[in-house]
Amino acid sequence: MKGYKETKIGKIPEDWEEGKFSTDLKIQGRIGWKGYTTSDLVESGPIVIGGTEIKSKLQLVLENVKHLSRLKYEESPEIMLKDGDVLLVTRGNLGEVGYYHSEYGEATINPSVIILKEFIGNPKFLFYYLISKNGNQQVLSLTSGSSIPAIYQSEVYKLYYPKPNIREQKEIVDLIVAFDNKIELLRAQNKTLEETAQIIFKEWFGKYQITDKLPEGWRIGKLGDVTKTFGGTTPSTINPDYWNGDISWTSPKDLSNSKGIFLLNTEKKITKEGLKKISSGLLPKRTLLMSSRAPVGYLALTNIKLAINQGYIAIAPEQYFSNNFMYLWLKENMKIIENASNGSTFMEISKSSFRNIDCVIPNKKILEKFDNSIYPMFEKVLTNLLQIETLTKTRDELLPRLMSGEIRVKI
């Protein structure tokens, strides 16, 4: 191919170099004898970044981050994180990549992570290369160990990367960051919308409990009085006639990977023959799904027609309680659902137990007024999620082409 050259990482433009990790950066991990135990963890202070916080996104996931004592943190100055450090998971979620921003405050790493530091180029370019298909494949090719797979620090020095000049690196980064910033903005907007809808729900309905005196026209009843529920099943996985069709089929795994109110797609598909094995059949859009076991309480409204497995209680749309209302009700009252669950191996709530839960039932007029007030919020969340899906797909298609030089940016 004219204008390109063959390298260890495939074809790259002739004016790019083949960069080497061994010469262009330093790698640092936690020294074994400087490890820490749970007694070194504290309520606040420097944070410890591990595989749980690293999801191959420019932003780390810090909701459940742990904190390390000041004494233990200062024992290892060589792994105190600095702005622009790239993080690579070498045990557990192998190959996941993170990026440290100084805004996170003082931070260090746990033994499952190594730091790629003092990179001579643009560190975000390195980050994006490592999350690209080619970069990720390179990293995972270093995996060793059968019982406990791992990537050894010394092996990472053997990696190569495409090396345009620093100006072109910046232009590539700026283009991809523009996509990521837009995606994060939409996610933040959705978080605010969801929180606002929940606050409105609490203001309208949270002050009335089953034992309280209720407004005129309200009553006490069962969830089964105001909802219609379904269960599902898994067609035989050894029968190929049931699988890889064009009908969406979901298990709670789909919800564990979903971060929004709405489920937009499913990992697995079944055939028409597979669908015949599921008594609840094909459920309509805006069905409300709640995982009924392992764990109880994942929630999502469907934006597609689909079939479900046995790990769900599905709530039909357009009942006395709308599914927008029911989504917020379940979020607010999940402890009640959990208390109605039982099981020795894992907690599970049956459809009959769910239907038998007591609830306050407002009159229809107030429910319709509430639904009208929150409907635009739910629709905006859905619009944003669809836009996020489009932006993510475009970015993911663009990234490997930018990193290989197939698409060039102007400098």
N, C-alpha and C positions, 0 to 999 in steps of 0.2 A: 504494500500500500504506500503510494507516494506521499512523502511528507511525514511518515511514521517510521518507527524502528522497533525491532523486537527486543524485549528485555525479559528479565526473570518474572516480571509482573504483567507480561503481555505487551501489546503494542501501545506505545506512547508517542507523542509528537517528537520530531527530531530535535526541536529546540528545548525539550525538557530533559532533565537528568534522571537517573535512577538513584534515588536517595537511599541511604543505608541507616538503619537504626543504630548500628554499631559506632557510627561516626557523628550522627546528627542529633543525638539526644542522650540523656542519662536515665537509667532505670533504678528505682529504689523501692524495696519492699520492707516490711517489718521484720527486723532481726528476731530470730526465734527466741532467744533468751530474754528479749525485751517484750515478750507477750504480756497480756493482761488477763485478769480473771473478773468474774462478776463483781467481786468486792472492790474493783477499781472503777466501777461505773457509778455515776452520781446523777443527781437530778438536773443539774445544769452545769455548763462549762463547755470546753472544747468538744466538738462533735466527732464521732467515729464513723467513717464512711466504709460501708461494706457492700456486698452484692445486692442487698435489699434496696439500697439507695441508688443503684446504678442500673439504668434501663435503656442505655444507648440513645438517650435524649440529651440535649444541651443543658437541660435543667435536672438537677438531682431530685430524688423523691425523699423528702426529709420529714414526712409526717410522723414516723415512728423511730426517728434517729436516736441513737444512744449517745450519752455524754460520758467523757472520761475525766478522771480526776486531774487536777492541775499537775500534781507530782508525776503521774504516769505520762501525761502528755509531754511534759518538758524533758522526760527521760530520753526521748527519741526526736531530737531536733531535725534529723535528716528526713523524717517523714511528716514534718509539719507542712501542710499544703499551702501552696502559693497560687496566686491568680494565674490561670492559664495551664495549670497542671492537668494532664490527661490521665485518666484512671482506667485501668484494665483489670477485669475480674479474671482471676486465674484458677479459682476453685469455686465449685457450685455452679452459678450461672455463667459458665465459661464463655469468654469472648464479649460479654457486655462491656460497653465503653461509657465513661462519664467524663464530665468536664467541670473543673473546680473554678468557681467565681469567688473573688474576695468578699463579696457581699454575704457569703454564708458564715463569715466569721472564722474564728480559730477552728482548725479541723486536722484530723489525722486519718489513718487508714487501719483497717483490721487485717489479719493475715491472709485473707482471701483476695486482696487487691494489691496491685503494684502501681507505682507512679511513673509516668513517662514525663520527664521534666527537662527543662533547659533546652527545649527543641529549638533548633536554629532558624526554623521557619515560622509560619503562622500556626500557633497551636490548635486553633479551631480547624484549620485545614487538615492537620493530622487527625483530629477527632473525627471529622467527616469522612476521611479516607477509611479509617478503621471501622466505621459503621456501614460503609458501602459494601456491596456484595463481594467484590474482589478482596477488599481489606479484611472483612470478616472471615472469608475462606482461608486467607493466609494465616490469620491468627489461630483458627481452629485446627489447621493442619499441624500445629505444634503440640496438640494434645497427646499426652501419654498417660499410661496407667489404665488398667481394666476395671478394677474394683472401685477406685476413687479417681476418676479422670482429673488431670490437672495440667496446667501450662507452667513450665518452669521458667523462672526469670532469665536464666542464662540463654534459653532458647529464643526469647523475644528479640535479643540482639541480632538474630539472624534474618530478621524481616527487612524487606525493601518497601519503598513507597514511590509513587510518581512525584517528581520534584520540578514543577514550574518555577519561574522566578517569583520573588516575594510579592511583587505587584499583582501578578496573575493569581497567586494564592489568595490574596485579599479579595480580589474581585469574585472569585469562585465562592469564597466564604460568605461574602456580602449577599450574593444571590440566594444561597441556601438559607442563610439566617433570616432573610426577608420572609421566606415561606414559614420557617419555624416561629418567628415572631407573630405572624398572623395567626398561626394555629394556636399558640399560647394565649393570644388575646381573645380568641373565640372561646377557648376553654375557660378562661377566667370569667368571661361574660356569662357563660353557662352556669358556672359555679354561683355567681351572684344571683342569677335568675332562679336557680333551684333553692337557694337559701331564702330568697324573698318569698317564693311561693310557700315554703314551709312556715315562715313567720306569719304570713297571712292566714294559713290554715290554723295555726295555734291561736291567733287572735280571734278567729271566728268560732272555733270548735274546741280548742284545748282547755277551756275553763270549765267545761261541763263533763263531769264523771258520772258513772252509773248510779252512784248513791246520791247525787245532787238533785235538787228540784230543777226540773227542766222547763224551758220556755213552752208556751202553748203550742200544741201540734207536734211536739217532739215526743219520742217514746224510747223505751228500752227494748232491744230485740237481740237476735242472733245474726252473725255475719251471713249465715245461710239464708236468712230472710231477705237480704238485700244484694246478694251476689250469686252467681252461677259458676261453679267450679268444675274443672276437668283435671284428669291425670293423663299420663302417657306411658309409653313403653319403648324399649329398644328392640327393633327387629333383629333377628339372628345375625350376628356379625360374621358367621361362617358361610352365609348364603350370599354370594355375589350378586344375585338377582335383586337384592334389596337395597344395594348401596351404589353411590356415585351416580345418582340420577340428577334431576334438576329441582327437586323439592327440598326446601330448607328444613332441617331437623336439628333441634337444639338440646343440649345438655347444660347443666349449670356451669360447666367450664366456660361456655360462651359469655356468661354474665360475669365470671371472675375476671375475664380479660377486658370487659367493657367498663368504661369510665363515665357513661352518661345515662340519662333517664331512658333513652331509647336503644333497642337492639336493632341494628341495621342489617346484619347478615349473620350467618352461622358458619362454623368451621366445616360441618359435614352436611352432605346431601343424601337423600334417599330417592328411590324410584317409586312409581305408582304401586308396584307390588309390595314394596316396603311399607308404604302408607296404609295399605290394607291391613297390616298387622297392628295398627295403632287405633284403638277403639274411639279415641277422641277425634281422629281424623285431622284434617287441615284446619287450623285455627285462624281466625281473621286478624287483620291488622288491628292494632290497638288492644290486643289481648294483653293483660297484665300477668307477667310471670313472677312467681316467687319460688326460690329454691326451698325445698321442703326437707332437705337433709344435707349434711356434710358440706357446707354448713347450712343452717336454716337462715333465710333472710336476704339472699341476693334478690334484687328487684330490677325489673325492666319492662317498659312498654314496647311492644313489637311494632316495627314499621314495615313488616313483611308478613305474608301468610306463611305459616310454618306448622310443623308437627313437633311434639315434645317427648322427652323421655320420662322415666318414672321418678326423676329427681325434682319434679315441679308440682306445684299447685298453680293451675292456670285459671285466671278469672276472666270471664267473658265480658266484652265491652257492652255499653248501652244497657246497663242494669239500673236499679234504683239508685245505687251509688255509681257515679261515673268512674272510669278507671283513673282519670286524673285525680279525683278525690281519693280513691282507694290507694293509689300510690303514696300520696301524702299521709293518709291515715296509717298505712303500714309502717312508713318511716317513723312516724310519731309514736306508734304503739308496738314496735318490734319486741320490746321486752315482754309484752303480753303473749305474743306469738311464741317466743322462746319458752315461756313458762308453761305453755300448753303442749310443748314437745316432750318426748320421752325416748328412751332407748338405752341399751347397755353398751353397745359398741360405739354408736354415734347418735346424736340427738336427731329426731325426726318428728315432724308433725304430719298427721294424717289429714285427709280431706274432711273426714267426719269431725275430728277435733277442731279443725279450722272453722268449719261451719257452725260449731257449737259455742264459739266464743261470743260472749256478751258484748254489745256495743250500744252506744247512743245513736239513735236514728233521727236526725233533724227532719223537719218537714220539707217537702219537695220544693217549695218556693225558695227557701233559703239556699238549698243545694244548687238550684239552677242559677241563682244570683252569684253564688260562689264560683261555680263552673265558668260562668261568663267572665268573671274577673281574672281567673288564672289561665284560661284557655290561650290567650295571646302569649303568655310566658312559655307555656309548653311548646307552642308552635315555633317560637323564636329559638328555643333550645334545639328543636329538631332541625330547623333551617341551618343553624350553626353547625350541628353535627354533620349534616350532609356536606356543608362547605369544608369542614375539617377533613372529611373523607376524601373529597376531591383534591384538596391542597396536598394532603399526605401522599396520595397516589401520584400526583404530578411531581412532587419533590423526590419521591423514591425512584421514579423513572428517570428523572433528570440527574440525580446524584452520580450514578456510575458512569454516565456519559460525560459529565464534567470531569470526573476524576481520571478518566482514561484519555481525556483530550479529544474525544470524538466531537464534543461541542466545545468551542472556544469562546471565551469572553473577551470583550474589547478592553484594552488597557491603554 
